[in-house]
Amino acid sequence: MQMLVLLSYLITLVLVESSVYFQEQFTDGDAWKTRWVESKHRSDYGQFVLSAGKFYGDAEQDKGLQTSQDAHFYSSSARFEPFSNQGKTLVIQFTVKHEQNIDCGGGYVKLFPADLDQADMHGDSNYNIMFGPDICGPGTKKVHFIINYKGNNYLINKDIRCKDDEYSHLYTLILNPDNTYEVKIDNKKVESGSLEEDWDILPPKKIKDPEAVKPDDWDERERVEDPDDKKPEDWDRPENIADPDAKKPEDWDDEMDGEWEPPVISNPDYKGEWKPRKIDNSKYQGIWVHPEIDNPDYSSDSEIYSFHSIGVIGLDLWQVKSGTIFDNFLITDDATLAEEVGNDTWGQTKDPEKKMKESQEEHERIQLETEEMSRKEDTKDELEEDKEDEDELDEEDDEDAGEEKEEEVDSIKDEL
Ligand SMILES: *[C@@H]1O[C@H](CO)[C@@H](O)[C@H](O)[C@H]1NC(C)=O
């Protein structure tokens, strides 16, 4: 009996065994060049180089593909055994390190169908999914998540913020066969939801009934003027009146100055335009709501998440300031495995990497301070030297003056 339980447990284990479709950690020197194909669509693509960067956790483990030329397009891709994610979870994961303090540039990957011509990969090549950070100035700092559905690319409606510091970050996309998704950064969920709700992929389920029209006599006025309110008899007064206090000057000459008219002032009794008071409208019907009907163009699709062929992962991006390092690519059907791999790669690197950067910065600070101090010393020495020179000159002047005096005295003596 126990044997049977154990056996069925083992079978379950085997059945749920996870698939890793692609994994790339760049730990075998230049061999990555045999796996990654640079597109020839343009002749001026920037070069990816293998590098762990200026600071890292492990000089070998943390090597990845680094963009090496400013203001260039980059376009390289790697192929793997094609698969379909139908009925399965799809996980895309990788690390991005913008160690150059990026101003503007892509940090995302694209998953392509197996029929992609890698040598001709370019911005308009048909892809399945685009995912990862994109930064351009202070305005754009987001995680792209674009899904291709029946030949069209659809952007997520939500705004997912990406990391914009100089450290390594782990980006994970989990696409589930129930048409839900989750986005994680550094192994923490930052967004999740449903493909149908968070993208405008399918037409809306309900539309406004085209047959329904608001009745002409529909009363949407919440308050109306009180018909019983009457303007008081004494309401109307002129806005301006002749100043009653003004007096015709004594020396006013009607013939010379014309007829005297008092100055006009604003009337203190003027009440403005009369308006009847407002009361609640007894016929108020509320704001008319356009009735909705089921959209005849809508049909649900439980397989938005599903791609029949996934066979290439590519970096197809533009960078103004280069230096970004891509590493630890993983495509699998197992979110837990991805989390584990994330822990073993990014998780191991993040603290030592930070420490190294901080100690480099500390080093730099001390060096700057030392330089600054020795510069100050130098200036002080120079000033002192100048001072000494001046003193010497003064002394010489004094000596010269003395000699001159003596000569003068001597010559006078001679004359005498
Ligand atoms: C990854 O690391 C975190 C933090 O240490 C831990 O909570 C989590 O369980 C780990 N995940 C896996 C799958 O090992």
The ligand as a Gaussian input file, in Angstrom:
#p B3LYP/6-31G(d) Opt

LIG

0 1
 C       13.406000      32.990000      -3.049000
 O       13.933000      33.797000      -2.025000
 C       12.970000      34.376000      -1.180000
 C       13.686000      35.326000      -0.245000
 O       14.785000      34.715000       0.357000
 C       12.194000      33.289000      -0.455000
 O       11.207000      33.856000       0.374000
 C       11.551000      32.383000      -1.495000
 O       10.916000      31.311000      -0.856000
 C       12.579000      31.860000      -2.466000
 N       11.894000      31.136000      -3.520000
 C       12.196000      29.905000      -3.889000
 C       11.335000      29.306000      -4.918000
 O       13.143000      29.288000      -3.428000

